[in-house]
Structures are given as C-alpha cells and as structure tokens.
Amino acid sequence: MLPSAPALRSCGGGLRWGFVGVAGFSLTVPLTRIAVQDHAMSPVFVGAGRAVLAAVLAALVLTATRTPVPSPAQWRRIAVVAAGVVLGFPMMTTYALSTASASHGAVMIALLPAATALVAVARAREHPPRRFWVTAALGALATVSFGLIHGGSGTIRASDLLLLGAVAAAAVGYAEGGLLAKEIGAWQTISWALVFASPIMTALTVWSVAGQPPSASATQWASFLYLGAVSMFLAFFAWYHGLAIGPITRVSQIQLTQPVLSIAWAALLLHETLTWTTILGGAVVVGCALAAVRSRSSHPSSPSSFAAFPRTPRR
C-alpha cells in the first residue's frame, strides 16, 4: 500500500513533498527538447509514448492496490483531467519544443500556477478580490510580451501558441483533478486519467512509429524513459501527496520555482545561454503568477476547494 498521510508528515511535510514533485517536473521541458533533437523521435511519439509508459505503471499500481473503479460521473471528470494533463499538455509542449528553446518554453509555462488558480476560481465559483484579476491579466500580458521579444521576430510564433495552449490544458486538468481528488484520492486521479487515455495514446504511438521509427541515442531514450516514469507519473505522486498534507495555499506556490529550475537545467544539459531577456522575462512572469496565486489564497471567503485529499477506502 502507498504511505498514509501521517507517514508522509513524518517524512518532512507538505512543502518538502511539493518541492520533490516540482523538482521532478522541472526536467520535463529540457528532456523533451533533448528527446526531439535532430528528429530522432517524432513529437507524436514523445508526447504519446511517454503517456503509454506511464499508463502501464498506473495500471500496475491500481491493480496491486485493488483501487475501486470510479463511478460513471467520476469517469466524465477523469476524461477532463486526461484531456488536459495526459493528452493536451504533453502533446502541445512536445511540438512546441521541437522548434523553441527549453528556456523559452520554461518561461512561457511559468504562467501555469496563475492559470490553474484562474480555472479553479471559475470551476469552484469562488469570489477572489479584484487584485487577483489584475495580477492574472498582467501575468498573461507579461507572458505574451516575452514570447514576442524573445522570439526576435516581433510576432507570436506557432510554438508560442502551442505553449499557451499547453498552459490552458494543464490548468483545466490540474483544477479539475484537484476537485476530483477530494472524492477518489490524489494519486488515484492521475492513475485513472492515464488508464482512460491509454487507448488513444497507444494508437498515436503506433501510428507515429509506423510513420517515423525512432532513431534515438541512449541519452534520448533515457530522456524518454524519465518523461514517462517521472514527469507523467511519479512526480504527480509527490506533488499531490504534498497538496494532501497541505496547507494547499502554501504548497501550491512551490510550483513557481519550476521555471527557474527548468531554465537552470536547460543551461546545464543543453548549454543554452542565459540571456538577460530570459532572466528578466522569467522574473516578471513568476512575479505576476506569485501575486495572482497569493491574492486568491488570501481571500477570507474563498471556500476550500482543494482541501486535503482523502485516501481511497480499502475494500
């Protein structure tokens, strides 16, 4: 059985587990960039294949723990989670990173914490203060402006639109997954989402292999394995366990460190140059996202939409 909440508390608390999850996620962007370099793997194969690998692991865990099957109503919500974090985010970021740099992608994705809070406000019908909407709008403007300046062409590129779409997809998947986790459990939510999406992702993987068989190096295969086993699966365990321990409003802000870590990994692994544009753009976007999340969490009348996630009862 997976460790209980008391056991997790004894291992360091919600903030530490949340950071472990974010640390796992932080390698996603640079390793995706490595996997698709030189067209060794197609974007479809990387985006879909890693979800298939994660789905196999999820099925093994669900079977080993004899997790109860969700109800029909819960399956509909699982479909929303799967569309956002299993299909939408991986596929769009993979395509984007076939042309965009990892550091550019990391800064664009820095809007995700505020976007998740924005979707959560609409989904849970909360009433945040006006400053939340102001800071969320400033964060979106800062991200779009960074895409224009960093692109060097003065126009929004296709990769920028894909990254913004990935942020929107992940925000919906995170918000709905957070609400659903209150009912069926945190790690169960991502596991069922992976299993639900597995037929589509398997078909896409087979199709991609038929059209472009992978010709990757050992480093690229290692990157792919990490994306499937950690980015799509194990990192979610630590992240959602951290949220379950809470407090949610405090642990969720740990994700704001992800773009900083991703840019550092890109410089180390891909030897990407850290320009002042990247540093300044990242600081502005992270600052706006932090202000938006804090303004939401500080509102006294907001209901606890992301309360501690209960464990699924054993049969």
N, C-alpha and C positions, 0 to 999 in steps of 0.2 A: 504494500500500500504506500501511497505517497505520504510525505510528512504532514502532520496536522499543523494547525495554526500555532498552538503552544510550542511545538517543536521548532517552528520557524522563528518564533520570538526569541527562543533561546540561542538561535544561530546569528543574531545580530539585529533583528528588527526590520521594519518595512523599508527604511531608507537604503539599507545595505542591499537587500534583495532587489529593490527597484534599480539600484545602480548596476547590479550584476546583469539584470535584463538589458538595460540600456547599453552597457558595455558590449554585450553580445550583438545587439542591433547595430552598433556603431561601425562594425566591419562590413555591413551589408553593402553599402554603396561602393567602397573601394574594391571589394572582392567581386562584385558584379561587373565592375569595369574591367577587372583582370580576366574574368571568365569570357567576356565577349571580345577581347582584344584580338586583332588580326583575323576576325571572323572564324575563330577556331570553333566556337559554339554559336549557334543562331540565338537571337534574343528569345524566340519562342521556346527553344529547348531549355535555356537557362531559367526563364520565368515559369514555365510549366513543369519542367523536370524536377526542379527543387521542391515544388509542391507535392509531386508524386512521392518523392523520397520521404518527405515529412508526413504524408498521409499513411504510408506504410508503418512508420514509427507510431503514429497516433492510433492506428488500428490495433497494433500490438498492445499498447498501454490500455486502451479501452477494454480489450478482451481480457487482459491479465487482471484488471481491477473489477471486472464484471459491472461496468458502469451501466445504469439503467438507460434505456433508449428514450430520447426526448419525445414529447407529445407532438401531434401534428402542428399545433400552433407554434410550438418552440422550433420546429423544423423550418417554418417560414422565416423566423427571425435568424436562425442559423444560416439560411440562404443569403440574407443580407450581409452577415458577417463574412461569409465565404466570398461573396462578390467583391467586398471591399478589401480584405486583407490577404486572401488566398489568390484571387484572380486579378483584381484591378491594380493594386499597388505593385506586386511583383512584375507583372507584365509591362506596365507603363514605365516603371523605373528602368527595367532592363532595356527596353527600346530606347529610352532617353539616353542612357549611359553608353550606348553604342556609338554616340557622337559627342556627348557632353563630357566634360571632365568630372572626376569624382568630387573635387572640392566645390565645383559649381552646383552639382546635384545636392551635396550636403547642405549648402546654404539655402537652396530653394525648398528643401524638405524641412528646413527649420521652422516653417510656418505650421507644421503639423500639430504641436501642442495647442496652439490657439484655435486652429481649425477644429480639433476634436472638442474643445470646450464649446465652440460655437454650435456645433451639431448637437452636443449634449443639452445645451440651453433650449434649442428648438424641440428636441425629442422629449425631454423631460418637462417641458413647459415651465421652466424656471423664469425668474424675472430679475436679471442682473442689473446693476447700476449702469447709468449712461456711459460712464468711463470705460466699461467693458467694450461697448460697441465702437467707441472712438479708438481704443488701442488695437482692437481686432482689425479695423479698417486701415489704420496706419501700418500694421504688420503686413497686410495684403499689398498695400501700396509699396512698402519697402521691398518686398519680395519681387514684385513685378519690375520695379526700378532696377534692382540688382540684376535681373535677367537681361534687361536692356543694356545696361552699362557693361556688364561682364561679357556679354555676347560680342561686343565690339562692332556690331552692325547697326545698332540703333533700332532694331526691330525684335519683336518676340519670335524666337525660333521654335521649330516644331518640338525640340527637346524640352523647351521651357513649358510649353502647353502640356506635354506628357507628364512632366514633373508636377505641375499644378493639379492635373487630373489625378495623379497618384496620391497627392496630399488629400484631395477631396474624398477619394475612395477609401483611404485608410482612416480618415476622420469618421466617416459613417460607420465603417467596420469596428473601430475602437469604441465609439459611443454606444452602438447597439450591442456590441459584445459585453461592455461593462454592465449594461442593464440586464442582459440575459444571464450573465454570470451570477447575479443575485439569486437566480432560480435554480440553475443546474450546476453551478460551480465554475471557477475560472479556467483551470486547465481543461476541463471537460468541454467548455465552449469552443476553444480553438481546436481541440482534437476532433470534435464533431464537424466543425466547419471544414477541416481538411478532408475528412472522410466524405462529406457531402459533395465537395468539389472534385473529388478524385476521378470520377468518370470523364469529366470534361478535360481535366488537366492531363490525364493519361492519353486521351485521344489527341490532344495538341502535341504531346511529347512524341508519340508515334509518328504523327504527321510531319513534325519537324525533322526527325531522324531520317525519314524517307526522303525528304527534300534536300537536306544538308546533313550528312552524317558528321558527328563531331570529330574533329582532328586536333584535340586539345593536348597541351603539355601536362606533365604531372602537377605543376603548380596550378594550372587552370582546373584540373579535376579536383584538386584539394580545395580550391575556392568553391567549386560547385557543391562538394560534399558539406562544407561549412554552411553554405546558404540553405541547404535542405535540412540538415540536422540541427543547426543552432538558430539561424535567423528566422526560419519558418516554424520552429518547434520548441526547442529547449529554452531559448531566450524568453519565449512567452510564458513558460513556467515560472521563471524567476520574476519576470515583470508583474504578472498577475498575482503571484504569491505576495510580492511586496505591496501591491494595492490592497490585497485582502487583509494584511496586517495593519496597514494604514499608519496615520490618517491619510485618506485618499488625496485631499487637497495638498498635502505636503509631499507625498511620494510622487504624485504626477508631475511635479515640477522638475524632478530628476531628469526627465526626458529632454529638457532644454540643454543638457550637456552633450546630447548626441551629435549635433552638427560639429561642435568643437572637436570631439573625439574623431569623427569621421574625417575631418579635414587633416587632423594630425596623422591618421592612418594613411590617407592619400599621399601626404608628403613623404612618409616613411616607406611605404610599399610601392608607390607609383612614381616617386620622385617628382611630384607635381610642385611647382613653385608657389609659395605662399605670397601672393601679391597683396598690396595694401587694399586694393578693391575687394578682394576676398575677405580679408580680415575685417575691414570696416563694414562690408555688407553683412557678414555673419553676425557682427556685434549688434548692428541695428535691428536685424530680423529677430535675433534671440531676445534683445531687449523689449521689442514690441510684443513678442509672444509671451514673455515673462509677465509683462504688465497686464496683458489680457487675462492670463490664467489667474493671476493674483486678484484682479478686480472681480472676477467671477467667484473665487473661493472666499473672498472677504465679505460677500453679501450675506447678511444675517438671516434673511428669509428664504434663502435657497434651500430646497429640500435636498436631503442626502440621496442623490440619485445613484451614487456609486458607493454605497455602504459596503462594509466588509463582506466579501464573497463567502457564502456558506459552503461547506463541503457537501458533496452529494451523499445522501444516506446509503449505507450498505444494505443490500438485500438480506 
